[in-house]
Amino acid sequence: MAVEPENVNFSASESGTLAPIATFNQRPNITIAWAKKWIGPAGGRLEIQGFAVDVPAGAVSKSTLFSIHLPVDPSGSERVMARFGPHGATFSSAVTIEFPYLGTSIFADPAATVVWWNPDANAWVDVGGTVTATGQLRTTTTHFSEYGTSDGRGGVLTASGG
């Protein structure tokens, strides 16, 4: 039996425009908006629609429910962004997160980067990233929040509006 995820609210969209976030060239046909997996101290991987999280051994001390939530609303599903969970969690060692890059509006842009939404600063914060041989944009983090990809102009990208 499938269990519906909690109502995921991408707070950046409430705060203003998502213009800094890259878009897919062709909107993906997403029928599943989220994926969840228990990952323990031995590590593991969770992926959905080109988004992924790799948890190395020792990043968590006990079995933890990891999740990737994708926006599926008409304005949000074109954005290359996801909420990684457990939301707000921090880790003993960095986890790797991946995003679609091939087939997005920033493909081949040398300034392509990963950004995370900092609600305290009301801003997208650039955390860098590298391109994989399989066309993903990858970075590491020790905490979970909302993440997306951007062309990186301006270093720290601020969403405008209320």
trRosetta pair geometry for C-beta under 8 A, 3 or more apart (Angstrom, degrees):
i j d omega theta_ij theta_ji phi_ij phi_ji
5 8 6.4 6 119 -33 124 106
5 33 7.4 -123 28 92 133 101
5 34 4.7 30 -33 43 151 167
5 36 7.5 162 -94 -42 108 123
5 67 7.2 130 -126 -162 130 145
5 69 6.3 180 143 -104 162 113
8 33 7.8 -163 34 141 136 120
8 34 7.4 155 -25 -75 145 128
8 69 4.4 -179 -106 165 163 152
8 71 7.6 -135 108 -91 119 63
8 83 5.8 -171 -161 37 123 145
9 14 7.2 21 167 -31 107 128
10 13 5.0 62 94 2 100 109
10 14 7.8 166 96 -9 57 85
10 71 5.4 -33 -22 -79 144 123
10 76 6.1 141 32 -133 148 142
10 81 6.9 85 -140 118 142 132
10 83 6.5 -146 -95 -48 80 114
10 117 8.0 134 -172 -10 79 164
10 146 5.8 113 -142 -125 82 147
11 14 5.4 -54 -158 34 50 114
11 15 6.3 43 149 -20 76 108
11 117 6.6 159 70 140 96 146
11 119 5.8 -1 111 -97 151 117
11 146 6.9 -164 36 -6 85 147
12 15 5.6 -63 -150 38 36 110
12 16 7.6 -61 175 54 64 66
12 18 6.0 88 125 -97 114 93
12 21 7.9 100 121 -36 150 135
12 81 7.8 -100 47 -171 142 162
12 117 4.6 -115 -62 -114 115 142
12 124 7.2 47 -127 -70 138 94
12 146 6.1 -145 -14 104 114 151
12 159 5.4 167 -165 -51 89 161
13 18 6.0 -21 -92 -47 75 118
13 71 7.8 114 -34 -120 143 152
13 75 7.2 126 -143 103 133 120
13 76 6.2 -56 -71 -85 151 112
15 119 7.9 -168 -54 -128 147 74
15 122 5.7 -168 -168 -149 143 94
15 159 5.1 86 102 99 107 132
15 161 6.2 133 145 83 48 94
15 162 7.0 -137 -154 99 45 35
16 159 4.2 153 69 151 107 93
16 160 4.5 -165 176 85 149 40
16 161 2.6 156 -108 41 96 107
16 162 6.6 133 -69 29 88 39
17 159 5.9 -173 64 -158 57 81
17 160 5.5 12 24 49 106 87
17 161 6.0 127 -11 -12 72 126
18 21 4.7 -33 169 25 95 121
18 75 8.0 136 25 148 130 101
18 76 7.6 98 -7 -113 167 70
18 79 5.6 -39 142 -101 145 145
18 81 7.5 -95 -161 -16 132 151
18 148 7.7 177 -167 -98 107 175
18 159 6.7 -10 -89 -118 43 116
19 159 7.9 146 31 -124 79 69
19 160 8.0 5 21 20 121 102
20 115 6.9 -4 128 32 123 168
20 124 5.4 -155 87 38 145 155
20 148 7.9 116 104 94 85 132
20 150 4.8 -3 158 -126 88 130
20 151 7.8 -127 -163 32 68 77
20 153 8.0 -142 -132 56 95 84
20 154 7.8 -89 -115 51 125 128
20 157 3.8 120 -143 170 164 145
20 158 8.0 117 -28 48 145 26
20 159 7.1 -111 16 -80 114 68
21 79 4.8 28 120 -155 132 111
21 80 6.4 -169 170 53 93 69
21 81 5.4 -24 -158 -50 144 120
21 115 7.4 -123 -95 56 77 124
21 124 7.4 -167 -63 -102 84 155
21 148 4.1 -37 -129 154 111 151
21 149 6.9 88 -157 62 68 47
21 150 5.9 -69 -104 -80 36 87
22 79 7.4 117 79 -157 47 60
22 80 4.5 -12 81 31 97 126
22 104 4.8 46 151 163 128 124
22 105 4.9 -173 -161 55 81 93
22 106 4.3 -78 -108 -5 130 114
22 112 7.6 21 -64 -135 145 96
22 148 7.0 175 29 162 76 97
22 149 4.4 -27 20 93 126 95
22 150 5.9 -160 -31 -94 84 30
22 151 7.0 121 -78 -40 95 71
23 78 4.9 4 -149 148 103 97
23 79 6.1 -54 -101 -98 68 44
23 80 6.7 -167 -105 -14 15 88
23 104 6.7 161 88 -161 32 79
23 105 4.6 47 52 -15 76 129
24 27 5.6 122 79 -100 126 35
24 28 5.8 -125 -131 -24 171 83
24 78 5.8 -128 35 -160 90 62
24 80 6.4 129 -53 -64 74 91
24 100 7.1 16 -99 101 98 142
24 103 6.2 2 -153 135 82 92
24 104 5.6 -60 -105 -107 44 70
24 105 7.5 -48 -16 -22 4 82
25 103 5.4 -118 27 -174 109 60
25 104 6.4 -155 -21 -114 81 14
25 105 6.5 151 -70 -66 70 60
25 107 7.6 -37 -35 4 122 127
26 103 6.9 -60 32 -171 88 107
27 77 6.3 61 -158 117 111 102
27 78 5.2 -62 -100 -98 99 81
28 49 5.9 104 147 -161 160 121
28 50 7.9 -145 -89 14 155 123
28 77 7.5 -124 55 167 82 99
28 100 7.9 173 -52 -30 137 169
30 33 6.4 81 148 -87 120 61
30 49 5.9 -3 -106 -94 101 154
30 70 6.1 -119 -156 105 155 143
30 72 5.8 -134 97 -109 126 101
30 77 6.2 -147 33 -153 133 121
32 35 6.9 62 137 -64 125 81
32 48 6.6 -111 101 -155 113 125
32 49 7.8 -172 71 -36 90 113
33 69 6.6 20 143 -159 86 68
33 70 5.2 -136 -160 63 62 85
33 71 7.7 -9 -154 -163 110 6
33 72 4.4 -80 -101 -27 121 130
34 48 7.3 136 -177 40 19 177
34 67 6.1 -1 -174 -173 108 106
34 68 6.5 172 -149 87 61 53
34 69 4.6 -11 -103 -107 105 65
34 70 6.7 -163 -73 17 52 73
35 46 5.9 169 116 177 116 103
35 47 7.2 -6 81 92 163 23
35 48 3.9 178 -12 -51 133 131
35 67 6.8 168 86 -149 48 60
35 68 5.2 7 50 49 92 96
36 46 7.5 -27 -158 -145 16 142
36 65 5.9 1 -173 -176 110 97
36 66 6.9 162 -153 85 57 48
36 67 4.5 -17 -99 -98 81 90
36 85 8.0 -29 -110 74 90 117
37 44 6.8 -130 130 124 127 135
37 46 4.3 -171 30 -97 128 112
37 65 7.5 161 83 -151 26 57
37 66 5.5 -19 65 61 77 95
37 67 7.9 157 19 -82 59 48
38 63 5.1 13 180 -180 109 107
38 64 7.0 153 -151 74 62 28
38 65 5.6 -36 -92 -93 68 62
38 66 7.6 146 -111 15 16 77
39 43 6.7 -10 -179 -171 111 25
39 44 3.9 -145 -127 48 104 119
39 46 6.9 -103 -44 -34 127 108
39 55 4.8 104 144 48 150 151
39 60 6.8 109 104 30 90 140
39 63 7.2 165 84 -148 25 62
39 64 6.0 -30 65 63 75 81
39 66 5.2 11 11 -6 118 124
40 43 7.8 -52 79 -5 55 22
40 44 7.4 68 31 -13 59 121
40 60 6.9 -127 -165 86 28 113
40 62 6.9 -53 -139 172 80 31
40 63 4.2 -31 -90 -89 90 72
40 64 7.3 145 -96 11 38 68
41 57 6.7 43 153 -160 63 68
41 58 6.3 36 -167 -84 83 35
41 60 6.1 -124 -86 86 55 69
41 61 6.2 17 -88 -149 110 24
41 62 6.9 -1 -44 -79 97 19
41 63 7.9 -69 -13 -60 70 52
42 57 5.6 -28 -161 -113 34 93
43 54 7.7 19 -178 173 108 70
43 55 4.9 -170 -146 104 67 76
43 56 5.0 -38 -110 -177 135 20
43 57 4.2 -75 -22 -61 118 53
43 58 7.5 -12 -55 15 100 53
43 59 6.7 84 -99 15 85 106
44 54 8.0 -148 109 -148 31 51
44 55 5.5 7 51 53 61 107
44 66 7.9 -172 83 20 108 142
45 52 6.3 -5 -171 -172 98 112
45 53 7.1 171 -149 86 53 51
45 54 5.1 -13 -103 -106 89 69
45 55 7.3 -166 -76 20 40 73
46 52 6.6 165 88 -152 49 63
46 53 5.2 4 55 51 95 93
46 55 7.9 37 2 -10 94 107
46 66 5.0 -168 -4 103 151 123
46 67 7.6 -94 149 -106 159 17
46 68 6.2 173 125 -13 114 111
47 50 7.7 45 -175 -72 103 2
47 51 6.6 167 -152 88 64 49
47 52 3.8 -15 -100 -100 95 95
47 53 7.7 -172 -74 22 59 53
47 68 7.6 14 -136 13 23 156
47 98 7.7 -11 -115 62 104 117
48 51 5.6 -14 67 59 72 95
48 52 7.8 156 19 -80 49 58
48 68 5.3 -176 31 82 117 128
48 70 6.9 -131 110 -26 123 123
49 70 6.4 7 51 -62 143 160
49 100 7.3 -53 139 -43 76 124
50 98 7.5 -114 162 125 60 100
50 99 7.0 40 132 179 95 35
50 100 3.6 42 132 -70 145 96
50 136 6.7 -175 -173 -104 85 96
51 68 5.2 165 114 -177 124 145
51 70 6.8 175 9 -77 150 108
51 82 4.9 92 -146 -37 157 159
51 97 7.7 -12 -171 -175 81 88
51 98 6.6 165 -155 89 37 69
51 99 5.9 6 -108 -110 76 53
51 100 7.0 -55 -56 -20 66 81
52 68 7.6 -61 -104 -64 20 157
52 96 7.9 3 108 110 95 89
52 97 7.0 169 88 -155 54 47
52 98 4.2 8 50 47 95 111
52 136 7.4 -20 25 -146 114 152
53 66 5.9 -140 80 176 141 137
53 68 6.5 -178 -11 -65 109 111
53 84 5.9 117 -72 -141 136 124
53 95 5.8 15 -173 155 97 126
53 96 7.1 154 -157 83 47 53
53 97 5.2 -15 -102 -103 75 75
53 98 7.7 -158 -69 18 33 75
54 95 6.4 172 81 -172 53 77
54 96 4.2 0 52 57 107 105
54 97 7.8 -156 21 -71 70 31
54 98 7.6 54 -12 -15 99 107
55 59 5.0 -132 -170 54 85 142
55 60 6.7 -10 -176 -3 133 107
55 66 6.7 -140 -41 -65 137 153
55 91 7.7 -144 -138 -132 93 147
55 95 5.1 -23 -102 -121 61 114
56 59 5.2 108 60 -36 70 113
56 93 5.8 -59 68 97 122 125
56 94 7.7 43 15 80 124 57
56 95 6.9 -161 6 -106 78 58
56 96 7.8 78 -36 -6 95 95
58 92 5.9 -96 148 89 79 133
58 93 5.8 45 101 9 99 127
59 91 4.4 -6 -177 -174 93 123
59 92 5.5 -175 -147 50 33 85
59 93 4.9 -97 -96 57 74 82
59 94 7.6 -81 -115 74 116 17
59 95 5.6 83 -157 -69 158 91
60 63 7.7 91 119 -109 131 9
60 64 4.6 -107 -158 -3 160 132
60 91 6.5 -61 -65 -130 70 91
60 92 7.1 -178 -71 9 23 104
61 92 7.1 98 -47 -33 86 136
64 86 6.6 -96 178 -8 108 119
64 89 7.4 107 -175 -144 141 158
65 85 7.5 -14 113 120 82 104
65 86 6.6 83 77 -60 77 100
66 84 7.6 -22 -168 -174 89 85
66 85 6.6 151 -162 89 42 64
66 86 7.2 -88 -106 -19 44 66
67 83 7.9 1 108 105 100 84
67 84 7.2 156 84 -163 59 41
67 85 3.8 0 53 56 102 113
67 86 7.2 78 20 -70 98 43
68 82 5.3 -7 -169 177 90 137
68 83 7.6 150 -158 76 42 49
68 84 5.9 -14 -103 -107 69 66
68 85 7.5 -156 -65 22 28 80
69 82 6.3 149 71 -166 48 77
69 83 4.4 -12 58 57 108 99
69 84 8.0 -156 22 -71 75 23
69 85 6.9 50 -11 -13 104 116
70 77 7.2 62 148 -123 100 76
70 81 8.0 135 -140 89 63 56
70 82 5.4 -38 -90 -108 65 91
71 76 3.1 -81 147 138 141 125
71 77 5.5 -140 108 -71 79 52
71 79 6.3 23 51 53 133 109
71 81 6.5 23 4 78 116 99
71 82 7.9 -144 -8 -99 74 45
72 76 7.1 -1 27 83 15 104
72 77 4.9 41 -135 -82 34 119
73 76 4.5 57 57 26 92 108
73 77 6.4 -180 60 -25 37 90
74 77 6.8 -44 -124 21 15 106
75 78 7.3 -67 -177 24 31 104
76 79 5.5 -55 -165 23 53 116
76 81 7.5 -81 -170 60 91 116
79 148 6.3 -40 163 -131 107 130
80 99 5.7 88 166 177 109 121
80 100 5.8 -125 -133 64 115 93
80 104 5.3 7 -54 -127 147 139
80 106 8.0 -106 33 22 149 111
80 148 5.8 114 94 -161 67 81
80 149 4.6 -27 104 33 126 106
81 146 6.4 23 175 176 113 95
81 147 6.5 -178 -150 96 72 43
81 148 3.4 -29 -96 -92 95 101
81 149 7.6 -147 -74 11 63 62
82 99 7.4 -167 9 -105 114 94
82 146 7.4 -173 99 -149 31 63
82 147 6.1 -12 61 61 74 85
82 148 7.6 147 14 -83 54 60
83 87 6.2 -11 172 -92 110 110
83 144 7.9 76 175 165 64 100
83 145 7.4 -77 -140 151 73 33
83 146 4.8 -35 -95 -96 78 75
83 147 7.8 145 -101 17 30 68
84 87 7.5 140 89 -90 47 59
84 97 6.2 -80 -70 -112 155 136
84 144 4.3 -122 99 -145 96 106
84 145 7.2 20 48 46 89 29
84 146 7.9 164 14 -100 69 27
84 147 6.3 15 -7 8 111 116
85 89 7.2 94 -171 1 47 118
85 144 5.9 141 -103 147 23 151
86 89 4.1 85 77 -38 94 126
86 144 6.4 134 79 55 44 149
87 144 5.8 -120 -120 113 31 110
87 145 6.9 75 -152 -110 77 37
88 143 7.2 -28 -164 -172 29 101
88 144 6.5 -37 14 74 19 86
88 145 7.2 69 -74 -83 46 71
89 143 6.7 174 90 -147 46 59
89 144 4.9 28 47 22 85 115
90 142 5.7 25 -159 144 81 86
90 143 4.7 -23 -98 -94 74 85
91 94 6.8 124 85 -105 123 18
91 95 5.6 93 14 -23 171 101
91 142 5.1 -136 53 -155 84 64
91 143 7.3 -160 7 -72 80 38
93 142 7.4 -107 163 -110 16 96
94 140 3.9 44 160 168 132 119
94 141 6.2 138 -150 63 89 16
94 142 5.2 -69 -95 -67 66 77
95 140 6.7 162 80 -152 30 74
95 141 6.3 -29 60 65 79 71
95 142 7.5 130 12 -102 75 35
96 138 6.0 2 -176 -170 106 106
96 139 7.3 171 -149 92 65 28
96 140 5.2 -43 -94 -95 62 76
97 114 7.2 131 87 -153 108 155
97 138 7.2 167 86 -147 42 59
97 139 6.2 -15 59 64 86 75
97 140 7.5 142 13 -111 73 26
97 141 6.1 -1 1 15 119 114
97 147 6.2 72 126 68 154 169
98 132 7.1 -9 -132 -10 123 138
98 136 4.3 2 -171 171 114 136
98 137 6.9 146 -157 73 61 44
98 138 4.8 -20 -100 -97 82 83
99 114 6.5 155 3 -104 134 102
99 129 7.9 -33 32 -144 113 151
99 136 6.4 138 64 -166 38 79
99 137 4.7 -23 62 60 98 96
99 138 7.7 -173 21 -73 69 40
99 147 7.4 -134 -65 123 126 111
99 148 7.5 100 -122 -162 154 33
99 149 4.9 180 113 -45 154 120
100 103 6.3 -49 169 67 117 103
100 104 5.9 136 118 -47 94 118
100 135 7.5 2 -157 131 60 95
100 136 6.8 -61 -105 -117 26 67
100 137 7.7 7 92 15 20 91
100 149 7.9 -123 72 3 58 146
101 104 5.8 -84 -156 24 28 124
101 106 7.2 -69 -150 85 76 93
101 107 6.0 123 155 -101 69 75
101 112 6.6 81 -142 166 113 154
101 131 5.9 -150 120 -125 169 94
101 132 7.9 147 24 33 135 79
101 135 5.4 -158 67 172 91 63
101 136 5.6 128 5 -154 107 16
101 137 4.1 122 -71 -33 121 90
101 149 6.9 -169 -97 -144 76 167
102 107 5.8 73 -124 -118 34 126
102 134 8.0 -105 -2 141 133 50
102 135 3.0 -19 -17 -168 124 133
102 136 7.8 -45 4 -54 92 38
103 107 6.5 98 8 -56 19 142
103 135 7.5 58 4 165 88 136
104 107 5.3 136 57 -40 66 89
104 149 6.7 40 144 82 163 139
106 109 4.4 -71 -171 24 76 133
106 112 4.6 130 145 -105 121 102
106 149 6.2 -144 43 135 143 111
106 150 6.9 131 -70 164 157 17
106 151 4.9 -161 -118 -79 116 76
107 112 7.8 34 -99 -78 20 148
107 135 8.0 -5 -126 -155 110 100
109 112 4.6 118 78 -50 94 89
109 151 5.1 -69 153 -129 159 91
109 152 7.9 169 130 22 120 101
111 151 5.3 51 90 170 108 68
111 152 4.0 -141 158 60 95 120
111 153 6.5 65 131 -57 154 64
112 129 6.7 -73 122 78 81 121
112 131 7.1 62 78 -65 133 108
112 137 5.9 -116 144 -109 119 135
112 149 6.5 2 -171 -180 93 110
112 150 7.5 161 -149 86 51 37
112 151 6.3 -43 -91 -120 53 45
112 152 6.5 170 -133 -13 6 115
113 126 5.2 8 138 -149 148 97
113 127 7.3 153 170 57 101 48
113 128 5.7 -64 -143 -120 102 22
113 129 5.1 152 -146 20 45 105
113 137 7.7 155 -155 -176 9 134
113 149 7.0 161 85 -155 37 67
113 150 5.7 -26 66 66 85 82
113 151 7.5 43 21 146 86 11
113 152 3.8 88 8 -79 125 114
114 126 7.7 117 79 -156 46 52
114 127 5.2 -44 90 65 95 97
114 128 6.7 -8 40 82 88 31
114 129 4.1 113 -10 -60 96 127
114 137 6.0 166 -61 134 93 113
114 138 7.9 -52 -39 139 137 10
114 139 4.2 -123 34 0 146 140
114 147 6.0 -1 -177 -174 103 113
114 148 7.4 162 -155 87 61 32
114 149 5.8 -44 -101 -101 56 68
114 150 7.8 117 -130 20 12 80
115 124 4.1 30 160 172 137 106
115 125 6.1 150 -159 68 79 36
115 126 5.5 -39 -99 -91 86 46
115 127 6.6 151 -110 9 30 83
115 147 6.9 159 85 -155 44 63
115 148 5.6 -19 62 65 92 79
115 149 7.2 138 15 -121 83 17
115 150 4.9 25 -11 2 128 125
115 152 7.9 -180 -55 -94 107 63
115 157 5.9 -33 -127 36 158 119
116 124 7.1 154 72 -155 24 63
116 125 5.4 -25 60 57 78 94
116 127 5.9 38 -5 -20 102 130
116 141 7.2 103 -58 -113 145 146
116 145 4.9 83 -175 73 114 124
116 146 6.7 136 -159 81 67 51
116 147 4.9 -34 -98 -98 76 76
116 148 7.9 151 -94 19 32 64
117 123 7.8 171 -149 94 52 32
117 124 6.0 -36 -94 -99 59 65
117 125 7.8 157 -103 12 10 82
117 145 5.9 -151 58 146 75 117
117 146 4.2 3 24 70 123 107
117 147 7.5 -136 -1 -74 78 31
117 148 7.7 56 -41 2 94 103
117 159 7.9 7 -127 -14 101 131
118 121 4.3 22 107 35 120 105
118 122 7.6 -52 93 2 75 16
118 123 5.4 -7 56 64 103 77
118 124 7.6 156 14 -109 81 14
118 125 5.0 55 -20 -22 120 121
118 145 7.5 11 -83 174 47 167
119 122 6.8 25 -162 -78 38 50
121 125 7.2 79 61 -60 143 109
121 156 7.8 -57 138 179 145 135
121 158 8.0 -103 138 -110 95 93
122 158 6.9 44 114 -153 79 92
122 159 6.7 -110 166 56 76 92
123 156 5.5 22 160 164 134 106
123 157 6.8 154 -174 86 82 41
123 158 4.4 -45 -116 -103 91 73
123 159 6.9 -174 -114 12 35 73
124 148 7.1 -54 -135 51 128 111
124 150 6.7 107 142 -40 147 152
124 156 7.0 163 86 -175 58 59
124 157 3.9 -17 69 75 115 96
124 158 6.9 -153 25 -78 75 21
124 159 6.4 95 -24 -36 95 87
125 156 5.5 -15 -116 -129 57 93
125 157 7.9 -142 -60 36 17 69
126 150 7.4 -97 -100 63 87 127
126 152 5.8 79 -123 -134 130 84
126 155 5.5 -116 14 -177 141 46
126 156 6.0 -118 3 -84 92 46
126 157 6.9 96 -52 -6 90 89
127 139 5.4 106 113 166 106 155
127 141 6.6 7 176 -85 160 100
128 139 5.8 139 90 -118 69 121
129 137 4.7 32 157 175 141 95
129 138 6.0 146 -160 69 87 33
129 139 4.3 -72 -96 -55 76 104
129 149 7.3 -46 18 -123 171 94
130 137 7.5 159 77 -155 27 56
130 138 5.5 -31 64 64 78 90
130 139 7.3 135 12 -79 68 60
131 135 7.4 -15 -171 -130 97 29
131 136 7.3 155 -154 79 54 42
131 137 6.0 -32 -97 -99 64 63
131 138 7.6 142 -109 16 14 84
132 135 6.8 -47 75 28 84 20
132 136 4.4 9 31 52 122 90
132 137 7.7 -142 3 -72 84 17
132 138 5.5 69 -42 -15 106 125
137 149 5.3 95 63 -113 155 133
141 144 7.3 120 112 -77 131 46
141 147 7.8 -132 -30 -81 158 140
150 153 7.8 -116 151 24 106 65
150 157 5.8 -132 -164 -13 168 160
152 155 7.5 28 179 -87 75 25
152 157 7.8 -120 -131 -44 26 119
153 157 7.6 76 74 -90 61 107
154 157 5.5 100 82 -91 119 69
154 158 7.9 -96 139 9 139 78
